[in-house]
Amino acid sequence: MRDAPFGVLDLGLLPYREAWDVQHEHHARVAAGGRPTLLLVEHPPVLTLGRKAREGTNIIVTREYLNSQGIEVLEVERGGDVTYHGPGQLVAYAIFPVGRRVQDFLRLLEGATITALRELGLPDARPNPGYAGVYVNPREVNGREYEQKIASFGVAVQRNVALHGLALNVTTNLQHFELIVPCGLSGTQMTSVEREYELRGINRTVSMDEAKHTLTRAFHTTFEIYDWTLPEPAGTAPALTGSHA
């Protein structure tokens, strides 16, 4: 969409460190007045620690075990606790001007994700007040009710422009979330579009390409009347929010 206020760049499957460098390149460009960009990517298995997780206490296996599985652990500048990224998870980094509108920006990220999930056949996709992310209806497991989290959010805002964004579980290997307490939320299970289809008896599959196209359309709709003005610099301290898992 040439006339759209933001560009879309599909990075395919890219190691986290390389995608992190791409994020910073685009962030510098947008902070200098360039066109906002939505980066779409999948990562090989990796755990990232937000600023609330520097000690990594919500990683419940040893670093030696993670090394044996080829799963790297990285500290990043976003808000939130520990998260897992891996194949089958659609990560969208919205390098957009935000300024002080961080909470409004998070609500728009949630709104775009909810719109996409409803188009993909999950009409109960919703926010969970008090928590960053998108959920579907809770599910009882062994007599206990668990929140079902399908997408997570974590952003950093530097020079008035956002870094990081959202992670939507499409066909993610959910067993890898058992390596951590996702976002530090013990009463929450991670779910995926694929898992919800299976549990609901929905005779449908979703490819990563379909998920990318659906989420991109939802971003265009949700951010249609967004204020793309880049605020004047007001300091260098980052604004941090959200929990990414």
C-alpha positions as CSV (number, residue, x, y, z in Angstrom):
1,M,0.0,0.0,0.0
2,R,2.1,2.9,-1.4
3,D,0.0,5.6,0.2
4,A,-0.2,4.0,3.6
5,P,1.3,6.0,6.5
6,F,3.7,3.2,7.4
7,G,5.7,0.6,5.5
8,V,5.7,-3.1,6.1
9,L,8.9,-5.2,5.9
10,D,8.8,-9.0,6.2
11,L,12.0,-10.3,7.6
12,G,11.1,-14.0,7.4
13,L,12.9,-16.2,9.9
14,L,15.7,-14.2,11.4
15,P,17.8,-14.7,14.6
16,Y,16.8,-12.4,17.3
17,R,20.1,-10.5,17.5
18,E,20.0,-9.8,13.8
19,A,16.4,-8.6,14.0
20,W,17.3,-6.5,17.0
21,D,19.9,-4.7,14.8
22,V,17.3,-4.2,12.1
23,Q,14.9,-2.7,14.6
24,H,17.5,-0.2,15.8
25,E,18.4,0.8,12.2
26,H,14.7,1.5,11.5
27,H,14.2,3.2,14.8
28,A,17.1,5.6,14.1
29,R,15.6,6.4,10.7
30,V,12.0,7.0,12.1
31,A,13.4,9.1,15.0
32,A,15.1,11.2,12.3
33,G,11.7,11.8,10.6
34,G,11.6,8.8,8.3
35,R,8.6,6.7,7.4
36,P,7.2,4.5,10.2
37,T,7.7,0.8,9.6
38,L,6.0,-2.4,10.8
39,L,8.5,-5.3,10.9
40,L,7.2,-8.8,10.7
41,V,9.4,-11.7,11.7
42,E,9.8,-15.2,13.2
43,H,12.7,-16.0,15.4
44,P,14.6,-19.3,16.1
45,P,14.0,-20.3,19.7
46,V,15.2,-17.6,22.2
47,L,14.3,-16.3,25.6
48,T,14.4,-12.5,26.2
49,L,14.5,-10.7,29.5
50,G,12.8,-7.4,29.8
51,R,13.7,-4.8,32.5
52,K,11.6,-6.6,35.1
53,A,13.5,-9.8,34.6
54,R,17.2,-9.0,34.8
55,E,17.8,-11.9,37.3
56,G,15.9,-14.4,35.2
57,T,14.1,-15.9,38.2
58,N,11.1,-16.8,36.0
59,I,13.3,-19.1,33.9
60,I,12.6,-22.5,35.5
61,V,15.3,-24.6,33.9
62,T,19.1,-24.3,34.1
63,R,21.1,-22.2,31.6
64,E,23.1,-25.4,30.9
65,Y,19.8,-27.1,29.7
66,L,19.0,-24.1,27.5
67,N,22.5,-24.2,26.0
68,S,22.1,-27.8,25.3
69,Q,18.8,-27.0,23.4
70,G,20.4,-24.2,21.5
71,I,18.1,-21.6,23.2
72,E,19.9,-18.3,23.8
73,V,19.0,-15.9,26.6
74,L,19.2,-12.2,25.9
75,E,18.6,-9.0,27.9
76,V,16.6,-6.4,26.0
77,E,15.4,-2.8,26.6
78,R,11.6,-3.5,26.5
79,G,9.4,-3.5,29.5
80,G,8.1,-6.7,31.1
81,D,9.5,-10.0,32.3
82,V,10.7,-13.1,30.4
83,T,9.3,-14.3,27.2
84,Y,9.9,-17.0,24.6
85,H,10.1,-16.5,20.9
86,G,10.3,-19.3,18.3
87,P,9.1,-20.6,14.9
88,G,5.4,-20.4,14.4
89,Q,5.1,-17.2,16.5
90,L,4.4,-14.0,14.5
91,V,6.4,-11.1,16.0
92,A,5.5,-7.6,14.9
93,Y,7.8,-4.7,15.7
94,A,5.9,-1.5,15.2
95,I,8.5,1.2,14.8
96,F,6.0,4.0,15.1
97,P,6.1,7.6,16.7
98,V,4.6,7.4,20.1
99,G,5.9,10.2,22.4
100,R,4.0,10.1,25.7
101,R,1.0,8.2,24.3
102,V,2.4,4.8,25.4
103,Q,-0.8,3.4,26.9
104,D,-2.9,4.6,24.0
105,F,-0.3,2.9,21.7
106,L,-0.6,-0.4,23.6
107,R,-4.3,-0.3,23.3
108,L,-4.0,0.1,19.5
109,L,-1.6,-2.8,19.4
110,E,-4.2,-4.9,21.3
111,G,-7.0,-3.7,19.1
112,A,-5.2,-4.6,15.9
113,T,-4.4,-8.1,17.2
114,I,-8.0,-8.6,18.4
115,T,-9.3,-7.6,15.0
116,A,-6.9,-10.1,13.3
117,L,-7.8,-12.9,15.6
118,R,-11.5,-12.4,15.1
119,E,-10.9,-12.5,11.4
120,L,-9.0,-15.8,11.9
121,G,-12.1,-17.3,13.6
122,L,-11.5,-16.6,17.3
123,P,-14.4,-14.2,18.2
124,D,-13.6,-14.3,22.0
125,A,-10.2,-12.6,21.5
126,R,-10.1,-9.8,24.1
127,P,-7.9,-7.7,26.3
128,N,-7.4,-8.6,30.0
129,P,-7.8,-5.4,32.1
130,G,-4.6,-4.8,34.1
131,Y,-2.4,-6.9,31.9
132,A,-0.8,-6.2,28.6
133,G,-1.7,-8.7,25.9
134,V,-4.6,-10.5,24.2
135,Y,-6.5,-13.4,25.6
136,V,-9.2,-15.9,24.7
137,N,-11.7,-17.3,27.2
138,P,-10.2,-19.0,30.2
139,R,-10.1,-22.7,30.4
140,E,-10.4,-25.2,33.3
141,V,-7.5,-27.6,33.7
142,N,-7.5,-30.2,36.5
143,G,-10.1,-28.2,38.5
144,R,-8.3,-24.9,38.2
145,E,-9.2,-22.1,35.8
146,Y,-6.4,-20.6,33.8
147,E,-6.3,-17.5,31.7
148,Q,-5.4,-18.3,28.1
149,K,-3.0,-15.8,26.6
150,I,-2.5,-15.9,22.9
151,A,-0.5,-12.7,22.2
152,S,1.8,-10.6,24.3
153,F,3.1,-7.0,24.2
154,G,6.2,-5.3,25.3
155,V,7.6,-1.9,24.1
156,A,10.3,0.6,24.8
157,V,10.0,4.2,23.7
158,Q,13.2,6.0,22.9
159,R,13.5,9.4,21.2
160,N,9.7,9.3,21.1
161,V,9.6,6.2,18.8
162,A,8.6,2.7,19.8
163,L,10.8,-0.4,19.7
164,H,9.6,-4.0,20.0
165,G,5.9,-4.7,19.9
166,L,3.8,-7.9,19.9
167,A,4.1,-11.6,19.7
168,L,1.2,-13.6,18.4
169,N,1.2,-17.4,18.8
170,V,0.1,-18.9,15.5
171,T,1.6,-22.4,15.4
172,T,4.1,-22.0,18.1
173,N,5.5,-24.9,20.0
174,L,3.8,-24.2,23.3
175,Q,5.9,-26.7,25.2
176,H,8.7,-24.2,25.1
177,F,6.8,-21.9,27.3
178,E,7.2,-24.5,30.0
179,L,10.8,-23.4,30.3
180,I,9.6,-20.2,31.9
181,V,6.8,-18.6,34.0
182,P,5.5,-16.5,31.0
183,C,5.6,-12.8,31.9
184,G,5.8,-13.9,35.6
185,L,2.0,-14.8,35.5
186,S,1.6,-18.2,37.3
187,G,-2.2,-18.4,36.7
188,T,-1.8,-18.0,32.9
189,Q,-1.4,-20.6,30.2
190,M,-0.1,-19.7,26.7
191,T,-2.2,-20.8,23.8
192,S,-2.1,-20.4,20.0
193,V,-4.4,-20.1,17.1
194,E,-3.6,-23.7,16.1
195,R,-4.3,-25.0,19.6
196,E,-7.6,-23.1,19.8
197,Y,-8.7,-24.5,16.5
198,E,-7.9,-28.1,17.8
199,L,-9.7,-27.6,21.1
200,R,-12.7,-26.0,19.5
201,G,-13.0,-28.6,16.7
202,I,-12.5,-25.9,14.1
203,N,-11.6,-27.6,10.8
204,R,-9.2,-25.0,9.7
205,T,-5.5,-24.4,9.5
206,V,-3.7,-21.1,9.4
207,S,-0.4,-20.4,7.7
208,M,2.2,-17.8,8.8
209,D,1.6,-16.0,5.5
210,E,-2.2,-15.8,6.2
211,A,-1.5,-14.6,9.7
212,K,0.9,-11.9,8.4
213,H,-1.6,-10.6,5.8
214,T,-4.4,-10.6,8.3
215,L,-2.5,-8.8,11.0
216,T,-1.2,-6.2,8.5
217,R,-4.8,-5.5,7.3
218,A,-5.8,-5.1,11.0
219,F,-2.9,-2.6,11.5
220,H,-4.0,-0.5,8.6
221,T,-7.6,-0.4,9.9
222,T,-6.7,0.2,13.5
223,F,-4.1,2.9,12.9
224,E,-6.1,4.6,10.1
225,I,-6.7,7.8,12.1
226,Y,-3.5,7.6,14.2
227,D,-1.5,10.8,14.8
228,W,1.8,10.1,12.9
229,T,3.4,13.4,14.1
230,L,6.8,12.8,15.6
231,P,6.9,14.7,18.9
232,E,9.7,17.1,19.7
233,P,12.5,15.4,21.7
234,A,11.9,15.8,25.4
235,G,14.9,13.9,26.8
236,T,16.6,10.6,26.3
237,A,15.2,8.4,29.1
238,P,13.2,5.5,27.7
239,A,9.6,4.9,28.5
240,L,9.0,1.2,29.2
241,T,5.8,-0.8,29.5
242,G,4.1,-4.1,28.8
243,S,4.9,-7.7,29.4
244,H,6.1,-9.7,26.5
245,A,5.5,-13.5,26.6
